[in-house]
Amino acid sequence: MNGAGNDSGSSFSGDHGMAVGRLLVFFGLLVTGAGLLIWFGVPIGRLPGDILVRRGGFSFDIPITTSVIASVILTVLLALFRR
């Protein structure tokens, strides 16, 4: 009973393995896309509506607009990905 020939114990077999592979490719493309945006100078985290408070040696950042835009983009991409 060593499970030879039985793929039920493998967490990366069949359709599940395909889904994991697609998910890894998706996140890789997402990270690459974010890196390209930063490289080309898109002001991620410094958009109008983002709050930045600086007092002496203290700074506090609340990226509200950036978070909303990222949420909308991720929602659309994940909806397309699920099809």
mmCIF file of the N, C-alpha and C atoms, coordinates in Angstrom:
data_MODEL
# 
_entry.id   MODEL 
# 
loop_
_atom_site.group_PDB 
_atom_site.id 
_atom_site.type_symbol 
_atom_site.label_atom_id 
_atom_site.label_alt_id 
_atom_site.label_comp_id 
_atom_site.label_asym_id 
_atom_site.label_entity_id 
_atom_site.label_seq_id 
_atom_site.pdbx_PDB_ins_code 
_atom_site.Cartn_x 
_atom_site.Cartn_y 
_atom_site.Cartn_z 
_atom_site.occupancy 
_atom_site.B_iso_or_equiv 
_atom_site.pdbx_formal_charge 
_atom_site.auth_seq_id 
_atom_site.auth_comp_id 
_atom_site.auth_asym_id 
_atom_site.auth_atom_id 
_atom_site.pdbx_PDB_model_num 
ATOM 1   N N  . MET A 1 1  ? 0.816   -1.195 0.000   1.00 0.00 ? 1  MET A N  1 
ATOM 2   C CA . MET A 1 1  ? 0.000   0.000  0.000   1.00 0.00 ? 1  MET A CA 1 
ATOM 3   C C  . MET A 1 1  ? 0.859   1.257  0.000   1.00 0.00 ? 1  MET A C  1 
ATOM 4   N N  . ASN A 1 2  ? 1.707   1.386  -0.980  1.00 0.00 ? 2  ASN A N  1 
ATOM 5   C CA . ASN A 1 2  ? 2.534   2.581  -1.058  1.00 0.00 ? 2  ASN A CA 1 
ATOM 6   C C  . ASN A 1 2  ? 1.903   3.654  -1.927  1.00 0.00 ? 2  ASN A C  1 
ATOM 7   N N  . GLY A 1 3  ? 0.742   3.385  -2.491  1.00 0.00 ? 3  GLY A N  1 
ATOM 8   C CA . GLY A 1 3  ? 0.045   4.382  -3.285  1.00 0.00 ? 3  GLY A CA 1 
ATOM 9   C C  . GLY A 1 3  ? 0.597   4.503  -4.687  1.00 0.00 ? 3  GLY A C  1 
ATOM 10  N N  . ALA A 1 4  ? 1.382   3.542  -5.145  1.00 0.00 ? 4  ALA A N  1 
ATOM 11  C CA . ALA A 1 4  ? 1.951   3.598  -6.489  1.00 0.00 ? 4  ALA A CA 1 
ATOM 12  C C  . ALA A 1 4  ? 0.833   3.604  -7.513  1.00 0.00 ? 4  ALA A C  1 
ATOM 13  N N  . GLY A 1 5  ? 0.906   4.553  -8.436  1.00 0.00 ? 5  GLY A N  1 
ATOM 14  C CA . GLY A 1 5  ? -0.103  4.644  -9.472  1.00 0.00 ? 5  GLY A CA 1 
ATOM 15  C C  . GLY A 1 5  ? -1.370  5.354  -9.034  1.00 0.00 ? 5  GLY A C  1 
ATOM 16  N N  . ASN A 1 6  ? -1.434  5.778  -7.802  1.00 0.00 ? 6  ASN A N  1 
ATOM 17  C CA . ASN A 1 6  ? -2.610  6.472  -7.297  1.00 0.00 ? 6  ASN A CA 1 
ATOM 18  C C  . ASN A 1 6  ? -2.276  7.950  -7.140  1.00 0.00 ? 6  ASN A C  1 
ATOM 19  N N  . ASP A 1 7  ? -2.866  8.779  -7.954  1.00 0.00 ? 7  ASP A N  1 
ATOM 20  C CA . ASP A 1 7  ? -2.581  10.215 -7.911  1.00 0.00 ? 7  ASP A CA 1 
ATOM 21  C C  . ASP A 1 7  ? -3.458  10.967 -6.932  1.00 0.00 ? 7  ASP A C  1 
ATOM 22  N N  . SER A 1 8  ? -4.331  10.281 -6.224  1.00 0.00 ? 8  SER A N  1 
ATOM 23  C CA . SER A 1 8  ? -5.247  10.977 -5.324  1.00 0.00 ? 8  SER A CA 1 
ATOM 24  C C  . SER A 1 8  ? -4.524  11.636 -4.158  1.00 0.00 ? 8  SER A C  1 
ATOM 25  N N  . GLY A 1 9  ? -3.327  11.183 -3.823  1.00 0.00 ? 9  GLY A N  1 
ATOM 26  C CA . GLY A 1 9  ? -2.587  11.767 -2.719  1.00 0.00 ? 9  GLY A CA 1 
ATOM 27  C C  . GLY A 1 9  ? -1.757  12.967 -3.130  1.00 0.00 ? 9  GLY A C  1 
ATOM 28  N N  . SER A 1 10 ? -1.597  13.174 -4.422  1.00 0.00 ? 10 SER A N  1 
ATOM 29  C CA . SER A 1 10 ? -0.790  14.287 -4.918  1.00 0.00 ? 10 SER A CA 1 
ATOM 30  C C  . SER A 1 10 ? -1.637  15.545 -4.986  1.00 0.00 ? 10 SER A C  1 
ATOM 31  N N  . SER A 1 11 ? -1.114  16.623 -4.454  1.00 0.00 ? 11 SER A N  1 
ATOM 32  C CA . SER A 1 11 ? -1.874  17.874 -4.467  1.00 0.00 ? 11 SER A CA 1 
ATOM 33  C C  . SER A 1 11 ? -1.730  18.624 -5.783  1.00 0.00 ? 11 SER A C  1 
ATOM 34  N N  . PHE A 1 12 ? -0.861  18.174 -6.682  1.00 0.00 ? 12 PHE A N  1 
ATOM 35  C CA . PHE A 1 12 ? -0.649  18.850 -7.951  1.00 0.00 ? 12 PHE A CA 1 
ATOM 36  C C  . PHE A 1 12 ? -0.951  17.930 -9.125  1.00 0.00 ? 12 PHE A C  1 
ATOM 37  N N  . SER A 1 13 ? -2.017  17.172 -9.053  1.00 0.00 ? 13 SER A N  1 
ATOM 38  C CA . SER A 1 13 ? -2.337  16.241 -10.120 1.00 0.00 ? 13 SER A CA 1 
ATOM 39  C C  . SER A 1 13 ? -3.598  16.666 -10.859 1.00 0.00 ? 13 SER A C  1 
ATOM 40  N N  . GLY A 1 14 ? -3.691  16.269 -12.106 1.00 0.00 ? 14 GLY A N  1 
ATOM 41  C CA . GLY A 1 14 ? -4.902  16.487 -12.887 1.00 0.00 ? 14 GLY A CA 1 
ATOM 42  C C  . GLY A 1 14 ? -5.250  17.944 -13.062 1.00 0.00 ? 14 GLY A C  1 
ATOM 43  N N  . ASP A 1 15 ? -6.533  18.234 -12.956 1.00 0.00 ? 15 ASP A N  1 
ATOM 44  C CA . ASP A 1 15 ? -7.030  19.595 -13.153 1.00 0.00 ? 15 ASP A CA 1 
ATOM 45  C C  . ASP A 1 15 ? -6.529  20.555 -12.088 1.00 0.00 ? 15 ASP A C  1 
ATOM 46  N N  . HIS A 1 16 ? -6.331  20.045 -10.894 1.00 0.00 ? 16 HIS A N  1 
ATOM 47  C CA . HIS A 1 16 ? -5.848  20.899 -9.810  1.00 0.00 ? 16 HIS A CA 1 
ATOM 48  C C  . HIS A 1 16 ? -4.442  21.424 -10.129 1.00 0.00 ? 16 HIS A C  1 
ATOM 49  N N  . GLY A 1 17 ? -3.601  20.574 -10.671 1.00 0.00 ? 17 GLY A N  1 
ATOM 50  C CA . GLY A 1 17 ? -2.247  20.986 -11.051 1.00 0.00 ? 17 GLY A CA 1 
ATOM 51  C C  . GLY A 1 17 ? -2.274  22.029 -12.136 1.00 0.00 ? 17 GLY A C  1 
ATOM 52  N N  . MET A 1 18 ? -3.206  21.902 -13.067 1.00 0.00 ? 18 MET A N  1 
ATOM 53  C CA . MET A 1 18 ? -3.349  22.875 -14.138 1.00 0.00 ? 18 MET A CA 1 
ATOM 54  C C  . MET A 1 18 ? -3.778  24.234 -13.565 1.00 0.00 ? 18 MET A C  1 
ATOM 55  N N  . ALA A 1 19 ? -4.689  24.210 -12.601 1.00 0.00 ? 19 ALA A N  1 
ATOM 56  C CA . ALA A 1 19 ? -5.161  25.454 -11.990 1.00 0.00 ? 19 ALA A CA 1 
ATOM 57  C C  . ALA A 1 19 ? -4.032  26.137 -11.220 1.00 0.00 ? 19 ALA A C  1 
ATOM 58  N N  . VAL A 1 20 ? -3.231  25.364 -10.518 1.00 0.00 ? 20 VAL A N  1 
ATOM 59  C CA . VAL A 1 20 ? -2.108  25.930 -9.773  1.00 0.00 ? 20 VAL A CA 1 
ATOM 60  C C  . VAL A 1 20 ? -1.108  26.545 -10.745 1.00 0.00 ? 20 VAL A C  1 
ATOM 61  N N  . GLY A 1 21 ? -0.846  25.856 -11.851 1.00 0.00 ? 21 GLY A N  1 
ATOM 62  C CA . GLY A 1 21 ? 0.069   26.384 -12.860 1.00 0.00 ? 21 GLY A CA 1 
ATOM 63  C C  . GLY A 1 21 ? -0.425  27.691 -13.448 1.00 0.00 ? 21 GLY A C  1 
ATOM 64  N N  . ARG A 1 22 ? -1.705  27.746 -13.765 1.00 0.00 ? 22 ARG A N  1 
ATOM 65  C CA . ARG A 1 22 ? -2.283  28.988 -14.311 1.00 0.00 ? 22 ARG A CA 1 
ATOM 66  C C  . ARG A 1 22 ? -2.220  30.112 -13.289 1.00 0.00 ? 22 ARG A C  1 
ATOM 67  N N  . LEU A 1 23 ? -2.471  29.790 -12.042 1.00 0.00 ? 23 LEU A N  1 
ATOM 68  C CA . LEU A 1 23 ? -2.419  30.798 -10.992 1.00 0.00 ? 23 LEU A CA 1 
ATOM 69  C C  . LEU A 1 23 ? -1.007  31.355 -10.832 1.00 0.00 ? 23 LEU A C  1 
ATOM 70  N N  . LEU A 1 24 ? -0.010  30.495 -10.883 1.00 0.00 ? 24 LEU A N  1 
ATOM 71  C CA . LEU A 1 24 ? 1.378   30.950 -10.786 1.00 0.00 ? 24 LEU A CA 1 
ATOM 72  C C  . LEU A 1 24 ? 1.761   31.833 -11.970 1.00 0.00 ? 24 LEU A C  1 
ATOM 73  N N  . VAL A 1 25 ? 1.330   31.452 -13.170 1.00 0.00 ? 25 VAL A N  1 
ATOM 74  C CA . VAL A 1 25 ? 1.595   32.273 -14.351 1.00 0.00 ? 25 VAL A CA 1 
ATOM 75  C C  . VAL A 1 25 ? 0.901   33.618 -14.216 1.00 0.00 ? 25 VAL A C  1 
ATOM 76  N N  . PHE A 1 26 ? -0.337  33.614 -13.747 1.00 0.00 ? 26 PHE A N  1 
ATOM 77  C CA . PHE A 1 26 ? -1.098  34.857 -13.571 1.00 0.00 ? 26 PHE A CA 1 
ATOM 78  C C  . PHE A 1 26 ? -0.387  35.802 -12.603 1.00 0.00 ? 26 PHE A C  1 
ATOM 79  N N  . PHE A 1 27 ? 0.023   35.294 -11.458 1.00 0.00 ? 27 PHE A N  1 
ATOM 80  C CA . PHE A 1 27 ? 0.700   36.152 -10.479 1.00 0.00 ? 27 PHE A CA 1 
ATOM 81  C C  . PHE A 1 27 ? 2.063   36.614 -10.988 1.00 0.00 ? 27 PHE A C  1 
ATOM 82  N N  . GLY A 1 28 ? 2.742   35.776 -11.746 1.00 0.00 ? 28 GLY A N  1 
ATOM 83  C CA . GLY A 1 28 ? 4.006   36.193 -12.353 1.00 0.00 ? 28 GLY A CA 1 
ATOM 84  C C  . GLY A 1 28 ? 3.805   37.338 -13.327 1.00 0.00 ? 28 GLY A C  1 
ATOM 85  N N  . LEU A 1 29 ? 2.770   37.243 -14.152 1.00 0.00 ? 29 LEU A N  1 
ATOM 86  C CA . LEU A 1 29 ? 2.460   38.327 -15.095 1.00 0.00 ? 29 LEU A CA 1 
ATOM 87  C C  . LEU A 1 29 ? 2.032   39.593 -14.353 1.00 0.00 ? 29 LEU A C  1 
ATOM 88  N N  . LEU A 1 30 ? 1.296   39.418 -13.268 1.00 0.00 ? 30 LEU A N  1 
ATOM 89  C CA . LEU A 1 30 ? 0.856   40.560 -12.472 1.00 0.00 ? 30 LEU A CA 1 
ATOM 90  C C  . LEU A 1 30 ? 2.047   41.303 -11.864 1.00 0.00 ? 30 LEU A C  1 
ATOM 91  N N  . VAL A 1 31 ? 2.985   40.572 -11.306 1.00 0.00 ? 31 VAL A N  1 
ATOM 92  C CA . VAL A 1 31 ? 4.179   41.186 -10.717 1.00 0.00 ? 31 VAL A CA 1 
ATOM 93  C C  . VAL A 1 31 ? 5.027   41.852 -11.802 1.00 0.00 ? 31 VAL A C  1 
ATOM 94  N N  . THR A 1 32 ? 5.150   41.181 -12.949 1.00 0.00 ? 32 THR A N  1 
ATOM 95  C CA . THR A 1 32 ? 5.902   41.765 -14.062 1.00 0.00 ? 32 THR A CA 1 
ATOM 96  C C  . THR A 1 32 ? 5.243   43.049 -14.543 1.00 0.00 ? 32 THR A C  1 
ATOM 97  N N  . GLY A 1 33 ? 3.930   43.045 -14.668 1.00 0.00 ? 33 GLY A N  1 
ATOM 98  C CA . GLY A 1 33 ? 3.209   44.245 -15.094 1.00 0.00 ? 33 GLY A CA 1 
ATOM 99  C C  . GLY A 1 33 ? 3.383   45.394 -14.110 1.00 0.00 ? 33 GLY A C  1 
ATOM 100 N N  . ALA A 1 34 ? 3.311   45.104 -12.819 1.00 0.00 ? 34 ALA A N  1 
ATOM 101 C CA . ALA A 1 34 ? 3.510   46.149 -11.809 1.00 0.00 ? 34 ALA A CA 1 
ATOM 102 C C  . ALA A 1 34 ? 4.936   46.690 -11.879 1.00 0.00 ? 34 ALA A C  1 
ATOM 103 N N  . GLY A 1 35 ? 5.893   45.803 -12.082 1.00 0.00 ? 35 GLY A N  1 
ATOM 104 C CA . GLY A 1 35 ? 7.287   46.237 -12.207 1.00 0.00 ? 35 GLY A CA 1 
ATOM 105 C C  . GLY A 1 35 ? 7.498   47.136 -13.416 1.00 0.00 ? 35 GLY A C  1 
ATOM 106 N N  . LEU A 1 36 ? 6.863   46.801 -14.531 1.00 0.00 ? 36 LEU A N  1 
ATOM 107 C CA . LEU A 1 36 ? 6.979   47.635 -15.734 1.00 0.00 ? 36 LEU A CA 1 
ATOM 108 C C  . LEU A 1 36 ? 6.341   49.004 -15.521 1.00 0.00 ? 36 LEU A C  1 
ATOM 109 N N  . LEU A 1 37 ? 5.202   49.030 -14.846 1.00 0.00 ? 37 LEU A N  1 
ATOM 110 C CA . LEU A 1 37 ? 4.559   50.321 -14.564 1.00 0.00 ? 37 LEU A CA 1 
ATOM 111 C C  . LEU A 1 37 ? 5.463   51.213 -13.717 1.00 0.00 ? 37 LEU A C  1 
ATOM 112 N N  . ILE A 1 38 ? 6.078   50.633 -12.707 1.00 0.00 ? 38 ILE A N  1 
ATOM 113 C CA . ILE A 1 38 ? 6.985   51.404 -11.853 1.00 0.00 ? 38 ILE A CA 1 
ATOM 114 C C  . ILE A 1 38 ? 8.207   51.841 -12.646 1.00 0.00 ? 38 ILE A C  1 
ATOM 115 N N  . TRP A 1 39 ? 8.722   50.954 -13.494 1.00 0.00 ? 39 TRP A N  1 
ATOM 116 C CA . TRP A 1 39 ? 9.908   51.258 -14.290 1.00 0.00 ? 39 TRP A CA 1 
ATOM 117 C C  . TRP A 1 39 ? 9.643   52.424 -15.250 1.00 0.00 ? 39 TRP A C  1 
ATOM 118 N N  . PHE A 1 40 ? 8.440   52.474 -15.824 1.00 0.00 ? 40 PHE A N  1 
ATOM 119 C CA . PHE A 1 40 ? 8.101   53.549 -16.753 1.00 0.00 ? 40 PHE A CA 1 
ATOM 120 C C  . PHE A 1 40 ? 7.646   54.822 -16.047 1.00 0.00 ? 40 PHE A C  1 
ATOM 121 N N  . GLY A 1 41 ? 7.643   54.825 -14.731 1.00 0.00 ? 41 GLY A N  1 
ATOM 122 C CA . GLY A 1 41 ? 7.398   56.053 -13.979 1.00 0.00 ? 41 GLY A CA 1 
ATOM 123 C C  . GLY A 1 41 ? 5.956   56.327 -13.602 1.00 0.00 ? 41 GLY A C  1 
ATOM 124 N N  . VAL A 1 42 ? 5.075   55.332 -13.682 1.00 0.00 ? 42 VAL A N  1 
ATOM 125 C CA . VAL A 1 42 ? 3.695   55.532 -13.244 1.00 0.00 ? 42 VAL A CA 1 
ATOM 126 C C  . VAL A 1 42 ? 3.715   55.706 -11.727 1.00 0.00 ? 42 VAL A C  1 
ATOM 127 N N  . PRO A 1 43 ? 3.098   56.770 -11.242 1.00 0.00 ? 43 PRO A N  1 
ATOM 128 C CA . PRO A 1 43 ? 3.210   57.082 -9.798  1.00 0.00 ? 43 PRO A CA 1 
ATOM 129 C C  . PRO A 1 43 ? 2.330   56.208 -8.911  1.00 0.00 ? 43 PRO A C  1 
ATOM 130 N N  . ILE A 1 44 ? 2.643   54.932 -8.849  1.00 0.00 ? 44 ILE A N  1 
ATOM 131 C CA . ILE A 1 44 ? 1.871   54.023 -8.002  1.00 0.00 ? 44 ILE A CA 1 
ATOM 132 C C  . ILE A 1 44 ? 2.103   54.406 -6.540  1.00 0.00 ? 44 ILE A C  1 
ATOM 133 N N  . GLY A 1 45 ? 1.022   54.652 -5.812  1.00 0.00 ? 45 GLY A N  1 
ATOM 134 C CA . GLY A 1 45 ? 1.129   55.040 -4.414  1.00 0.00 ? 45 GLY A CA 1 
ATOM 135 C C  . GLY A 1 45 ? 1.222   56.542 -4.201  1.00 0.00 ? 45 GLY A C  1 
ATOM 136 N N  . ARG A 1 46 ? 1.241   57.306 -5.278  1.00 0.00 ? 46 ARG A N  1 
ATOM 137 C CA . ARG A 1 46 ? 1.293   58.766 -5.157  1.00 0.00 ? 46 ARG A CA 1 
ATOM 138 C C  . ARG A 1 46 ? 0.240   59.413 -6.047  1.00 0.00 ? 46 ARG A C  1 
ATOM 139 N N  . LEU A 1 47 ? -0.923  58.815 -6.097  1.00 0.00 ? 47 LEU A N  1 
ATOM 140 C CA . LEU A 1 47 ? -2.005  59.330 -6.922  1.00 0.00 ? 47 LEU A CA 1 
ATOM 141 C C  . LEU A 1 47 ? -2.823  60.351 -6.134  1.00 0.00 ? 47 LEU A C  1 
ATOM 142 N N  . PRO A 1 48 ? -3.562  61.221 -6.833  1.00 0.00 ? 48 PRO A N  1 
ATOM 143 C CA . PRO A 1 48 ? -4.468  62.137 -6.129  1.00 0.00 ? 48 PRO A CA 1 
ATOM 144 C C  . PRO A 1 48 ? -5.479  61.320 -5.314  1.00 0.00 ? 48 PRO A C  1 
ATOM 145 N N  . GLY A 1 49 ? -5.676  61.667 -4.089  1.00 0.00 ? 49 GLY A N  1 
ATOM 146 C CA . GLY A 1 49 ? -6.560  60.921 -3.201  1.00 0.00 ? 49 GLY A CA 1 
ATOM 147 C C  . GLY A 1 49 ? -5.804  60.057 -2.213  1.00 0.00 ? 49 GLY A C  1 
ATOM 148 N N  . ASP A 1 50 ? -4.528  59.800 -2.478  1.00 0.00 ? 50 ASP A N  1 
ATOM 149 C CA . ASP A 1 50 ? -3.680  59.094 -1.512  1.00 0.00 ? 50 ASP A CA 1 
ATOM 150 C C  . ASP A 1 50 ? -3.252  60.094 -0.442  1.00 0.00 ? 50 ASP A C  1 
ATOM 151 N N  . ILE A 1 51 ? -3.279  59.672 0.791   1.00 0.00 ? 51 ILE A N  1 
ATOM 152 C CA . ILE A 1 51 ? -2.983  60.568 1.908   1.00 0.00 ? 51 ILE A CA 1 
ATOM 153 C C  . ILE A 1 51 ? -1.569  60.304 2.405   1.00 0.00 ? 51 ILE A C  1 
ATOM 154 N N  . LEU A 1 52 ? -0.793  61.367 2.548   1.00 0.00 ? 52 LEU A N  1 
ATOM 155 C CA . LEU A 1 52 ? 0.560   61.274 3.085   1.00 0.00 ? 52 LEU A CA 1 
ATOM 156 C C  . LEU A 1 52 ? 0.724   62.351 4.151   1.00 0.00 ? 52 LEU A C  1 
ATOM 157 N N  . VAL A 1 53 ? 1.078   61.940 5.357   1.00 0.00 ? 53 VAL A N  1 
ATOM 158 C CA . VAL A 1 53 ? 1.285   62.864 6.467   1.00 0.00 ? 53 VAL A CA 1 
ATOM 159 C C  . VAL A 1 53 ? 2.750   62.773 6.872   1.00 0.00 ? 53 VAL A C  1 
ATOM 160 N N  . ARG A 1 54 ? 3.436   63.911 6.858   1.00 0.00 ? 54 ARG A N  1 
ATOM 161 C CA . ARG A 1 54 ? 4.841   63.958 7.303   1.00 0.00 ? 54 ARG A CA 1 
ATOM 162 C C  . ARG A 1 54 ? 4.969   64.990 8.409   1.00 0.00 ? 54 ARG A C  1 
ATOM 163 N N  . ARG A 1 55 ? 5.478   64.538 9.535   1.00 0.00 ? 55 ARG A N  1 
ATOM 164 C CA . ARG A 1 55 ? 5.704   65.416 10.691  1.00 0.00 ? 55 ARG A CA 1 
ATOM 165 C C  . ARG A 1 55 ? 7.069   65.071 11.271  1.00 0.00 ? 55 ARG A C  1 
ATOM 166 N N  . GLY A 1 56 ? 8.035   65.914 11.070  1.00 0.00 ? 56 GLY A N  1 
ATOM 167 C CA . GLY A 1 56 ? 9.372   65.655 11.600  1.00 0.00 ? 56 GLY A CA 1 
ATOM 168 C C  . GLY A 1 56 ? 9.969   64.395 11.005  1.00 0.00 ? 56 GLY A C  1 
ATOM 169 N N  . GLY A 1 57 ? 10.323  63.445 11.853  1.00 0.00 ? 57 GLY A N  1 
ATOM 170 C CA . GLY A 1 57 ? 10.908  62.196 11.397  1.00 0.00 ? 57 GLY A CA 1 
ATOM 171 C C  . GLY A 1 57 ? 9.869   61.098 11.209  1.00 0.00 ? 57 GLY A C  1 
ATOM 172 N N  . PHE A 1 58 ? 8.599   61.473 11.176  1.00 0.00 ? 58 PHE A N  1 
ATOM 173 C CA . PHE A 1 58 ? 7.512   60.510 11.081  1.00 0.00 ? 58 PHE A CA 1 
ATOM 174 C C  . PHE A 1 58 ? 6.741   60.724 9.778   1.00 0.00 ? 58 PHE A C  1 
ATOM 175 N N  . SER A 1 59 ? 6.439   59.661 9.079   1.00 0.00 ? 59 SER A N  1 
ATOM 176 C CA . SER A 1 59 ? 5.568   59.766 7.903   1.00 0.00 ? 59 SER A CA 1 
ATOM 177 C C  . SER A 1 59 ? 4.549   58.642 7.935   1.00 0.00 ? 59 SER A C  1 
ATOM 178 N N  . PHE A 1 60 ? 3.357   58.950 7.476   1.00 0.00 ? 60 PHE A N  1 
ATOM 179 C CA . PHE A 1 60 ? 2.252   58.000 7.473   1.00 0.00 ? 60 PHE A CA 1 
ATOM 180 C C  . PHE A 1 60 ? 1.564   58.096 6.125   1.00 0.00 ? 60 PHE A C  1 
ATOM 181 N N  . ASP A 1 61 ? 1.404   56.971 5.439   1.00 0.00 ? 61 ASP A N  1 
ATOM 182 C CA . ASP A 1 61 ? 0.863   56.941 4.089   1.00 0.00 ? 61 ASP A CA 1 
ATOM 183 C C  . ASP A 1 61 ? -0.386  56.067 4.046   1.00 0.00 ? 61 ASP A C  1 
ATOM 184 N N  . ILE A 1 62 ? -1.481  56.598 3.479   1.00 0.00 ? 62 ILE A N  1 
ATOM 185 C CA . ILE A 1 62 ? -2.708  55.837 3.275   1.00 0.00 ? 62 ILE A CA 1 
ATOM 186 C C  . ILE A 1 62 ? -3.041  55.915 1.785   1.00 0.00 ? 62 ILE A C  1 
ATOM 187 N N  . PRO A 1 63 ? -2.702  54.873 1.004   1.00 0.00 ? 63 PRO A N  1 
ATOM 188 C CA . PRO A 1 63 ? -2.920  54.899 -0.448  1.00 0.00 ? 63 PRO A CA 1 
ATOM 189 C C  . PRO A 1 63 ? -4.355  54.512 -0.836  1.00 0.00 ? 63 PRO A C  1 
ATOM 190 N N  . ILE A 1 64 ? -5.320  55.392 -0.548  1.00 0.00 ? 64 ILE A N  1 
ATOM 191 C CA . ILE A 1 64 ? -6.731  55.080 -0.782  1.00 0.00 ? 64 ILE A CA 1 
ATOM 192 C C  . ILE A 1 64 ? -7.013  54.904 -2.282  1.00 0.00 ? 64 ILE A C  1 
ATOM 193 N N  . THR A 1 65 ? -6.651  55.879 -3.087  1.00 0.00 ? 65 THR A N  1 
ATOM 194 C CA . THR A 1 65 ? -6.935  55.814 -4.522  1.00 0.00 ? 65 THR A CA 1 
ATOM 195 C C  . THR A 1 65 ? -6.194  54.655 -5.172  1.00 0.00 ? 65 THR A C  1 
ATOM 196 N N  . THR A 1 66 ? -4.946  54.458 -4.822  1.00 0.00 ? 66 THR A N  1 
ATOM 197 C CA . THR A 1 66 ? -4.163  53.354 -5.372  1.00 0.00 ? 66 THR A CA 1 
ATOM 198 C C  . THR A 1 66 ? -4.815  52.022 -5.016  1.00 0.00 ? 66 THR A C  1 
ATOM 199 N N  . SER A 1 67 ? -5.320  51.880 -3.804  1.00 0.00 ? 67 SER A N  1 
ATOM 200 C CA . SER A 1 67 ? -5.966  50.639 -3.379  1.00 0.00 ? 67 SER A CA 1 
ATOM 201 C C  . SER A 1 67 ? -7.261  50.385 -4.151  1.00 0.00 ? 67 SER A C  1 
ATOM 202 N N  . VAL A 1 68 ? -8.035  51.432 -4.384  1.00 0.00 ? 68 VAL A N  1 
ATOM 203 C CA . VAL A 1 68 ? -9.287  51.273 -5.130  1.00 0.00 ? 68 VAL A CA 1 
ATOM 204 C C  . VAL A 1 68 ? -8.996  50.859 -6.571  1.00 0.00 ? 68 VAL A C  1 
ATOM 205 N N  . ILE A 1 69 ? -8.022  51.516 -7.208  1.00 0.00 ? 69 ILE A N  1 
ATOM 206 C CA . ILE A 1 69 ? -7.668  51.182 -8.587  1.00 0.00 ? 69 ILE A CA 1 
ATOM 207 C C  . ILE A 1 69 ? -7.121  49.752 -8.664  1.00 0.00 ? 69 ILE A C  1 
ATOM 208 N N  . ALA A 1 70 ? -6.264  49.375 -7.744  1.00 0.00 ? 70 ALA A N  1 
ATOM 209 C CA . ALA A 1 70 ? -5.720  48.015 -7.725  1.00 0.00 ? 70 ALA A CA 1 
ATOM 210 C C  . ALA A 1 70 ? -6.835  46.991 -7.530  1.00 0.00 ? 70 ALA A C  1 
ATOM 211 N N  . SER A 1 71 ? -7.806  47.297 -6.688  1.00 0.00 ? 71 SER A N  1 
ATOM 212 C CA . SER A 1 71 ? -8.921  46.390 -6.442  1.00 0.00 ? 71 SER A CA 1 
ATOM 213 C C  . SER A 1 71 ? -9.765  46.199 -7.695  1.00 0.00 ? 71 SER A C  1 
ATOM 214 N N  . VAL A 1 72 ? -10.053 47.280 -8.401  1.00 0.00 ? 72 VAL A N  1 
ATOM 215 C CA . VAL A 1 72 ? -10.850 47.191 -9.630  1.00 0.00 ? 72 VAL A CA 1 
ATOM 216 C C  . VAL A 1 72 ? -10.104 46.380 -10.689 1.00 0.00 ? 72 VAL A C  1 
ATOM 217 N N  . ILE A 1 73 ? -8.817  46.657 -10.867 1.00 0.00 ? 73 ILE A N  1 
ATOM 218 C CA . ILE A 1 73 ? -8.018  45.935 -11.868 1.00 0.00 ? 73 ILE A CA 1 
ATOM 219 C C  . ILE A 1 73 ? -7.950  44.447 -11.530 1.00 0.00 ? 73 ILE A C  1 
ATOM 220 N N  . LEU A 1 74 ? -7.688  44.126 -10.276 1.00 0.00 ? 74 LEU A N  1 
ATOM 221 C CA . LEU A 1 74 ? -7.622  42.718 -9.873  1.00 0.00 ? 74 LEU A CA 1 
ATOM 222 C C  . LEU A 1 74 ? -8.965  42.015 -10.033 1.00 0.00 ? 74 LEU A C  1 
ATOM 223 N N  . THR A 1 75 ? -10.063 42.707 -9.737  1.00 0.00 ? 75 THR A N  1 
ATOM 224 C CA . THR A 1 75 ? -11.390 42.123 -9.894  1.00 0.00 ? 75 THR A CA 1 
ATOM 225 C C  . THR A 1 75 ? -11.660 41.776 -11.351 1.00 0.00 ? 75 THR A C  1 
ATOM 226 N N  . VAL A 1 76 ? -11.331 42.697 -12.252 1.00 0.00 ? 76 VAL A N  1 
ATOM 227 C CA . VAL A 1 76 ? -11.541 42.452 -13.679 1.00 0.00 ? 76 VAL A CA 1 
ATOM 228 C C  . VAL A 1 76 ? -10.655 41.311 -14.163 1.00 0.00 ? 76 VAL A C  1 
ATOM 229 N N  . LEU A 1 77 ? -9.369  41.323 -13.784 1.00 0.00 ? 77 LEU A N  1 
ATOM 230 C CA . LEU A 1 77 ? -8.457  40.277 -14.224 1.00 0.00 ? 77 LEU A CA 1 
ATOM 231 C C  . LEU A 1 77 ? -8.852  38.906 -13.698 1.00 0.00 ? 77 LEU A C  1 
ATOM 232 N N  . LEU A 1 78 ? -9.254  38.836 -12.436 1.00 0.00 ? 78 LEU A N  1 
ATOM 233 C CA . LEU A 1 78 ? -9.657  37.549 -11.875 1.00 0.00 ? 78 LEU A CA 1 
ATOM 234 C C  . LEU A 1 78 ? -10.960 37.065 -12.488 1.00 0.00 ? 78 LEU A C  1 
ATOM 235 N N  . ALA A 1 79 ? -11.874 37.982 -12.827 1.00 0.00 ? 79 ALA A N  1 
ATOM 236 C CA . ALA A 1 79 ? -13.116 37.586 -13.502 1.00 0.00 ? 79 ALA A CA 1 
ATOM 237 C C  . ALA A 1 79 ? -12.800 37.003 -14.880 1.00 0.00 ? 79 ALA A C  1 
ATOM 238 N N  . LEU A 1 80 ? -11.857 37.600 -15.592 1.00 0.00 ? 80 LEU A N  1 
ATOM 239 C CA . LEU A 1 80 ? -11.441 37.070 -16.891 1.00 0.00 ? 80 LEU A CA 1 
ATOM 240 C C  . LEU A 1 80 ? -10.708 35.751 -16.743 1.00 0.00 ? 80 LEU A C  1 
ATOM 241 N N  . PHE A 1 81 ? -9.920  35.632 -15.681 1.00 0.00 ? 81 PHE A N  1 
ATOM 242 C CA . PHE A 1 81 ? -9.129  34.436 -15.433 1.00 0.00 ? 81 PHE A CA 1 
ATOM 243 C C  . PHE A 1 81 ? -10.011 33.227 -15.123 1.00 0.00 ? 81 PHE A C  1 
ATOM 244 N N  . ARG A 1 82 ? -11.133 33.445 -14.466 1.00 0.00 ? 82 ARG A N  1 
ATOM 245 C CA . ARG A 1 82 ? -12.009 32.350 -14.054 1.00 0.00 ? 82 ARG A CA 1 
ATOM 246 C C  . ARG A 1 82 ? -12.770 31.748 -15.232 1.00 0.00 ? 82 ARG A C  1 
ATOM 247 N N  . ARG A 1 83 ? -12.880 32.456 -16.346 1.00 0.00 ? 83 ARG A N  1 
ATOM 248 C CA . ARG A 1 83 ? -13.634 31.952 -17.517 1.00 0.00 ? 83 ARG A CA 1 
ATOM 249 C C  . ARG A 1 83 ? -12.933 30.857 -18.209 1.00 0.00 ? 83 ARG A C  1 
# 
